[in-house]
Amino acid sequence: MKIPFLQAWRGAGTIAGGLPETKAGGFVTLTAEGRARWTARSYAALAREGFMRNPVAHRAVRMIAEAAAAVPWLVYEGEDELADDAVMGLLARPNARMGGNEFFEALYGHLQISGNAFVEGVRIGGRLRELHLLRPDRVRVIEGRDGWPEAYEYRAGAHVRRYPTADGGGDGAAFGGTAADGVPAGAGAGAGAGAAVLHLRLFHPLDDHLGFAPLEAASVALDLSNAAAHWNKALLDNSARPSGALVYQPKDGGNLSPDQYDRLKAELEEGYSGPARAGRPMLLEGGLDWKAMGLSPREMDFVEAKNGAARDIALAFGVPPMLIGIPGDATYANYQEANRAFWRLTVLPLIFRTASALSGFLSEGRAAPLRLAPDLDQVAGLAAERGELWARVGAAAFLSDEEKRRAVGY
């Protein structure tokens, strides 16, 4: 038997079923505290509200990912540069579905949105043949008794795969072993194939195993930017002003009847609301008077609020606002200086972090360890700095040719 909430709470009245009547005074107060609503911190929510709906976050992620992915790699074994090694072919074409630029662009995008990137390496006959990216929100870190990751679990629909780790991966990259379920891992893997997982993560002060995404740090500014855009859109849909007040002032006093009120409300909604009806003159009768209400220019100025939120988003990603076209930021003297700061402070540290992790991952099973390094001489954004370096080294007569080559990264 269902008991009405208020009646059951107060205990008032006699309810069918034998509950005695009691006279108890009291009242119920239902309140709803006004709080700001923020975007959830999950990977899917940040991807939708940030990368897919906010132009500033979208552009910042793409600028970082595309710039870093465009830098070519150099592979060294000891002091020798490997020009035709299989590793170079693997970096140029990680798998049958993705080229090198596309693969690394997605990897860097995962790091910016999730703070984590997971690379699955497919080995056939003990040789690394393919690299695949695992979507971060589908990967779960399984802790062992000692608190270190003992496996990575990847779930895609009803399919679940587990990759046991070889060690704790305390230096920012963890490596997995052969797939525990025995299912061939990755596209194109055949008999005898094994899989390993490389976990790249950004620094997180409160999590031992997962990284902290720049987009999550910018989530408050992201919500402010999106809310300002939605507000401006709603304001434009309403003729860039709030509505007005329709005042009823009959000569003989009195109020509108319920039927008159409903008819008048329906006529206003059907005939005068929406952008297509903006500016349409009103025909009033029977003591009705329209009192227009408008916003002051200061109240309508959401541009500065949006620019402030946009600067915070760009700051979280490490992208100079000047490069995204956000006005009001004069930190850098010119566009060229801002672009050089973007490469030095944001793109290059991300590339060196990735190179360090991939060097160890690709070295497994080889007689000598590999070292990956970006070919900075091929980066157009660093051409001026590299030219200055070459000029200084070339003018150093006290250096031998071999020392000059090492000084410029060869």
C-alpha positions as CSV (number, residue, x, y, z in Angstrom):
1,M,0.0,0.0,0.0
2,K,1.4,3.4,-1.0
3,I,1.1,6.1,1.7
4,P,1.0,9.8,0.6
5,F,4.3,11.3,1.6
6,L,3.1,14.4,3.5
7,Q,0.3,12.4,5.2
8,A,2.7,9.7,6.3
9,W,5.3,12.1,7.5
10,R,2.9,14.1,9.6
11,G,0.9,11.1,10.7
12,A,-2.3,13.0,10.1
13,G,-5.7,11.3,9.3
14,T,-6.7,7.7,9.3
15,I,-5.2,5.6,6.5
16,A,-6.8,2.5,5.2
17,G,-5.0,-0.4,6.7
18,G,-5.4,0.5,10.4
19,L,-3.0,3.3,11.1
20,P,-4.4,5.3,14.0
21,E,-5.1,9.0,13.6
22,T,-2.7,11.3,15.4
23,K,-2.7,15.0,15.6
24,A,0.8,16.2,15.1
25,G,1.7,19.7,14.0
26,G,4.6,20.4,11.6
27,F,5.5,21.5,8.2
28,V,7.8,20.5,5.4
29,T,10.2,23.0,3.7
30,L,11.6,22.0,0.4
31,T,14.5,24.1,-0.7
32,A,16.9,24.1,-3.6
33,E,20.1,25.8,-3.1
34,G,21.3,27.7,-6.2
35,R,24.7,26.2,-7.2
36,A,26.7,26.5,-10.3
37,R,26.6,23.3,-12.4
38,W,30.0,22.2,-13.6
39,T,31.0,19.7,-16.3
40,A,31.9,16.3,-15.1
41,R,35.6,15.4,-15.0
42,S,35.3,12.2,-17.0
43,Y,37.1,11.8,-20.3
44,A,33.9,11.7,-22.3
45,A,32.4,14.8,-20.6
46,L,35.6,16.8,-21.1
47,A,35.9,15.7,-24.7
48,R,32.3,16.7,-25.5
49,E,32.2,20.0,-23.6
50,G,35.8,21.0,-24.4
51,F,37.3,19.6,-27.6
52,M,33.9,19.1,-29.4
53,R,32.1,22.2,-28.3
54,N,34.5,24.9,-27.2
55,P,36.5,26.5,-30.1
56,V,39.4,27.7,-27.8
57,A,40.0,24.3,-26.2
58,H,39.5,22.6,-29.6
59,R,42.1,24.8,-31.2
60,A,44.6,24.5,-28.3
61,V,44.5,20.7,-28.4
62,R,44.9,20.6,-32.1
63,M,47.7,23.1,-32.2
64,I,49.7,21.1,-29.7
65,A,48.9,17.7,-31.2
66,E,49.5,18.7,-34.8
67,A,52.7,20.6,-34.0
68,A,54.2,17.8,-32.0
69,A,53.1,15.1,-34.5
70,A,54.7,17.0,-37.4
71,V,58.3,16.7,-35.9
72,P,60.2,13.8,-37.6
73,W,62.1,11.3,-35.5
74,L,65.7,10.3,-35.4
75,V,66.6,6.8,-34.1
76,Y,70.0,6.1,-32.6
77,E,71.6,2.8,-31.4
78,G,74.4,3.8,-29.2
79,E,76.1,6.6,-31.1
80,D,75.0,5.4,-34.6
81,E,72.1,6.9,-36.3
82,L,69.7,4.2,-37.9
83,A,68.3,5.5,-41.1
84,D,66.8,2.3,-42.6
85,D,66.0,0.4,-39.5
86,A,62.6,-1.3,-39.0
87,V,61.9,1.0,-36.1
88,M,61.9,4.0,-38.5
89,G,59.3,2.2,-40.7
90,L,57.2,1.4,-37.6
91,L,57.2,5.1,-36.6
92,A,56.3,6.2,-40.1
93,R,53.5,3.6,-40.4
94,P,52.5,2.3,-36.9
95,N,49.7,0.1,-38.2
96,A,47.6,-0.5,-41.4
97,R,45.0,2.1,-40.4
98,M,47.1,5.0,-39.4
99,G,50.2,6.9,-40.6
100,G,52.8,8.2,-38.3
101,N,51.4,11.8,-38.2
102,E,47.9,10.6,-37.5
103,F,49.0,8.2,-34.8
104,F,51.1,10.7,-32.9
105,E,48.5,13.4,-33.3
106,A,45.9,11.1,-31.6
107,L,48.5,10.2,-28.9
108,Y,49.2,13.8,-28.0
109,G,45.4,14.5,-28.1
110,H,44.8,11.8,-25.6
111,L,47.4,13.3,-23.3
112,Q,45.8,16.8,-23.5
113,I,42.2,15.6,-22.9
114,S,42.8,12.6,-20.6
115,G,46.3,13.1,-19.2
116,N,47.0,9.5,-20.2
117,A,47.9,7.7,-23.4
118,F,48.1,3.9,-23.9
119,V,50.1,2.4,-26.8
120,E,49.6,-1.3,-27.6
121,G,52.6,-2.9,-29.2
122,V,52.0,-6.1,-31.2
123,R,54.9,-8.5,-31.5
124,I,55.0,-11.4,-34.0
125,G,57.8,-13.8,-33.7
126,G,59.4,-11.7,-30.9
127,R,59.5,-8.7,-33.2
128,L,57.5,-5.5,-32.7
129,R,55.4,-5.2,-35.9
130,E,52.5,-2.7,-35.1
131,L,51.6,0.0,-32.7
132,H,47.9,0.8,-31.7
133,L,46.3,3.4,-29.5
134,L,43.9,2.4,-26.8
135,R,41.2,4.9,-25.9
136,P,41.9,6.1,-22.3
137,D,38.4,5.9,-21.0
138,R,38.3,2.2,-21.9
139,V,41.4,1.3,-19.9
140,R,41.3,0.5,-16.2
141,V,44.5,0.2,-14.1
142,I,44.4,-2.8,-11.8
143,E,46.5,-2.4,-8.6
144,G,48.4,-5.2,-7.0
145,R,48.8,-5.8,-3.3
146,D,51.9,-3.6,-3.2
147,G,50.0,-0.7,-4.7
148,W,51.7,-0.8,-8.1
149,P,49.8,-1.6,-11.3
150,E,49.8,-5.3,-12.0
151,A,47.7,-5.2,-15.2
152,Y,45.8,-3.0,-17.6
153,E,42.2,-3.9,-18.5
154,Y,40.8,-2.7,-21.8
155,R,37.1,-3.0,-22.4
156,A,35.4,-2.3,-25.7
157,G,31.8,-3.3,-25.6
158,A,31.6,-6.9,-24.5
159,H,35.2,-7.7,-25.2
160,V,37.7,-7.4,-22.4
161,R,41.4,-7.8,-22.6
162,R,44.0,-7.8,-19.8
163,Y,47.6,-6.9,-20.2
164,P,49.8,-7.7,-17.2
165,T,52.6,-5.3,-16.5
166,A,56.2,-6.3,-16.3
167,D,57.1,-3.8,-13.5
168,G,55.6,-0.9,-11.5
169,G,56.5,1.6,-14.2
170,G,57.5,4.3,-11.6
171,D,59.2,6.6,-14.1
172,G,56.1,7.7,-16.0
173,A,55.9,4.7,-18.4
174,A,54.6,1.2,-17.6
175,F,55.0,-1.7,-19.9
176,G,52.7,-4.7,-20.2
177,G,53.3,-8.3,-21.1
178,T,51.6,-10.9,-23.3
179,A,47.8,-10.7,-23.5
180,A,46.4,-12.8,-20.7
181,D,43.3,-14.1,-22.5
182,G,45.4,-15.5,-25.4
183,V,43.5,-13.5,-28.0
184,P,45.7,-12.1,-30.7
185,A,46.1,-8.4,-29.9
186,G,45.8,-5.6,-32.5
187,A,44.8,-5.5,-36.1
188,G,46.6,-8.0,-38.3
189,A,48.2,-10.0,-35.5
190,G,48.6,-13.7,-36.3
191,A,49.5,-16.9,-34.5
192,G,52.1,-16.5,-31.8
193,A,51.4,-12.8,-31.4
194,G,51.9,-11.0,-28.1
195,A,50.9,-7.6,-26.9
196,A,52.4,-5.1,-24.5
197,V,51.1,-1.7,-23.3
198,L,53.0,1.5,-22.9
199,H,51.3,3.9,-20.5
200,L,52.3,7.6,-20.9
201,R,50.9,10.0,-18.3
202,L,51.2,13.6,-17.3
203,F,52.0,14.5,-13.7
204,H,49.1,14.1,-11.2
205,P,49.8,15.3,-7.6
206,L,47.0,13.0,-6.1
207,D,47.1,9.9,-8.3
208,D,49.9,7.3,-8.3
209,H,48.8,5.7,-11.6
210,L,46.9,8.1,-13.8
211,G,47.8,11.5,-15.2
212,F,46.1,14.9,-14.9
213,A,44.8,16.5,-18.1
214,P,45.3,20.2,-18.9
215,L,41.7,20.2,-20.1
216,E,40.6,19.2,-16.6
217,A,42.6,22.1,-15.1
218,A,40.7,24.4,-17.5
219,S,37.3,22.9,-16.8
220,V,36.0,25.9,-14.8
221,A,37.0,28.4,-17.5
222,L,35.6,26.0,-20.0
223,D,32.2,26.0,-18.4
224,L,32.3,29.8,-18.1
225,S,33.1,30.1,-21.8
226,N,30.4,27.7,-22.9
227,A,27.8,29.4,-20.6
228,A,28.7,32.8,-22.0
229,A,28.2,31.5,-25.5
230,H,24.9,29.9,-24.7
231,W,23.7,33.1,-23.0
232,N,24.7,35.3,-26.0
233,K,22.9,32.9,-28.3
234,A,19.7,33.0,-26.2
235,L,20.0,36.8,-26.0
236,L,20.3,37.1,-29.8
237,D,17.3,34.8,-30.3
238,N,15.3,37.3,-28.2
239,S,16.3,40.4,-30.2
240,A,19.3,41.0,-28.0
241,R,17.2,42.1,-25.1
242,P,15.2,40.6,-22.3
243,S,11.5,40.6,-22.8
244,G,9.2,43.3,-21.6
245,A,6.2,43.7,-19.4
246,L,2.7,43.7,-20.7
247,V,0.8,45.8,-18.2
248,Y,-3.0,45.6,-17.9
249,Q,-4.5,48.9,-16.8
250,P,-8.3,48.9,-17.3
251,K,-10.2,52.1,-16.6
252,D,-12.6,50.5,-14.3
253,G,-10.1,48.4,-12.4
254,G,-10.1,44.6,-12.1
255,N,-7.9,41.8,-13.5
256,L,-7.8,39.6,-16.5
257,S,-9.9,36.5,-16.4
258,P,-8.0,33.1,-16.6
259,D,-9.2,32.6,-20.1
260,Q,-8.1,36.1,-21.2
261,Y,-4.7,35.6,-19.5
262,D,-4.1,32.2,-21.3
263,R,-5.2,33.6,-24.7
264,L,-2.9,36.6,-24.3
265,K,0.0,34.5,-23.2
266,A,-0.5,32.2,-26.2
267,E,-0.7,35.1,-28.6
268,L,2.6,36.5,-27.3
269,E,4.4,33.2,-27.6
270,E,3.1,32.4,-31.1
271,G,3.3,35.8,-32.6
272,Y,6.1,37.8,-31.1
273,S,8.7,35.4,-29.7
274,G,11.8,34.0,-31.5
275,P,14.3,35.5,-33.9
276,A,12.1,35.4,-36.9
277,R,9.6,37.7,-35.3
278,A,12.0,40.1,-33.8
279,G,10.9,43.8,-34.1
280,R,7.3,42.9,-35.1
281,P,4.9,45.6,-33.9
282,M,2.3,44.7,-31.3
283,L,-1.4,45.4,-31.6
284,L,-2.8,46.1,-28.1
285,E,-6.3,46.5,-26.9
286,G,-8.4,46.9,-23.8
287,G,-6.0,48.8,-21.5
288,L,-2.9,46.8,-22.4
289,D,0.4,48.6,-22.4
290,W,3.8,47.3,-23.4
291,K,6.8,48.3,-21.2
292,A,10.0,47.4,-22.9
293,M,12.9,46.3,-20.7
294,G,16.5,46.4,-22.0
295,L,20.0,45.6,-20.7
296,S,22.6,48.3,-20.2
297,P,25.7,48.0,-22.5
298,R,27.7,46.9,-19.4
299,E,25.3,44.1,-18.7
300,M,25.3,43.0,-22.3
301,D,29.1,42.9,-22.5
302,F,30.0,39.3,-22.3
303,V,32.9,39.6,-24.7
304,E,35.4,40.4,-22.0
305,A,34.1,37.6,-19.8
306,K,34.5,35.2,-22.7
307,N,38.0,36.5,-23.5
308,G,39.0,36.1,-19.9
309,A,37.8,32.5,-19.8
310,A,39.5,31.9,-23.2
311,R,42.8,33.2,-21.8
312,D,42.5,30.8,-18.8
313,I,41.9,27.8,-21.2
314,A,44.9,28.8,-23.3
315,L,47.0,29.2,-20.2
316,A,46.2,25.7,-18.9
317,F,47.3,24.2,-22.2
318,G,50.4,26.4,-22.5
319,V,49.3,28.1,-25.7
320,P,50.0,31.9,-26.0
321,P,46.6,33.5,-26.4
322,M,48.0,35.6,-29.2
323,L,48.3,32.5,-31.3
324,I,44.6,31.7,-30.9
325,G,43.5,35.2,-31.7
326,I,42.4,36.2,-28.2
327,P,42.6,40.0,-27.8
328,G,43.9,41.9,-24.8
329,D,47.1,39.9,-24.2
330,A,50.3,41.7,-24.8
331,T,52.7,39.3,-23.0
332,Y,54.7,38.8,-26.2
333,A,56.0,41.6,-28.4
334,N,55.0,39.9,-31.6
335,Y,53.6,36.7,-33.1
336,Q,57.0,35.2,-33.9
337,E,58.1,35.5,-30.2
338,A,54.8,33.9,-29.1
339,N,55.3,31.1,-31.5
340,R,58.8,30.4,-30.3
341,A,57.6,30.4,-26.7
342,F,54.9,27.9,-27.7
343,W,57.5,25.5,-29.1
344,R,60.0,25.9,-26.3
345,L,57.7,25.7,-23.3
346,T,54.9,23.4,-24.5
347,V,55.6,21.3,-27.6
348,L,59.3,20.3,-27.1
349,P,58.8,19.1,-23.4
350,L,55.9,17.0,-24.6
351,I,58.0,15.5,-27.5
352,F,61.0,14.8,-25.2
353,R,58.7,13.1,-22.7
354,T,57.3,10.9,-25.4
355,A,60.7,10.1,-26.9
356,S,62.0,9.0,-23.5
357,A,59.1,6.6,-23.0
358,L,59.1,5.2,-26.6
359,S,62.9,4.6,-26.5
360,G,62.5,2.1,-23.7
361,F,59.4,0.5,-25.2
362,L,61.0,0.0,-28.6
363,S,64.3,-1.2,-27.2
364,E,62.8,-4.4,-25.7
365,G,64.1,-7.5,-27.4
366,R,67.1,-5.7,-29.0
367,A,70.7,-6.2,-28.3
368,A,71.4,-2.5,-27.8
369,P,69.1,0.1,-26.4
370,L,67.5,2.6,-28.8
371,R,67.3,6.3,-28.4
372,L,64.6,8.4,-30.1
373,A,65.2,12.1,-30.7
374,P,63.2,14.7,-32.6
375,D,64.9,16.2,-35.7
376,L,64.6,19.8,-34.7
377,D,66.3,21.0,-37.9
378,Q,63.1,20.1,-39.8
379,V,60.9,22.2,-37.6
380,A,59.9,25.4,-39.3
381,G,58.9,27.1,-36.0
382,L,62.4,26.7,-34.6
383,A,64.3,27.7,-37.8
384,A,65.5,31.0,-36.3
385,E,66.8,29.4,-33.1
386,R,68.5,26.5,-35.0
387,G,70.1,29.0,-37.4
388,E,71.6,30.9,-34.4
389,L,72.8,27.6,-32.9
390,W,74.5,26.6,-36.2
391,A,76.1,30.0,-36.5
392,R,77.6,29.9,-33.0
393,V,78.8,26.3,-33.3
394,G,80.3,27.0,-36.8
395,A,82.2,30.0,-35.5
396,A,83.7,28.0,-32.7
397,A,87.2,27.2,-34.1
398,F,88.3,25.4,-31.0
399,L,85.7,22.6,-31.6
400,S,86.4,19.6,-33.8
401,D,83.9,18.5,-36.5
402,E,82.8,15.7,-34.3
403,E,82.2,18.0,-31.3
404,K,80.3,20.4,-33.5
405,R,78.0,17.6,-34.7
406,R,77.3,16.6,-31.1
407,A,76.6,20.2,-30.2
408,V,73.9,20.5,-32.7
409,G,72.3,17.1,-31.9
410,Y,73.9,14.8,-34.4
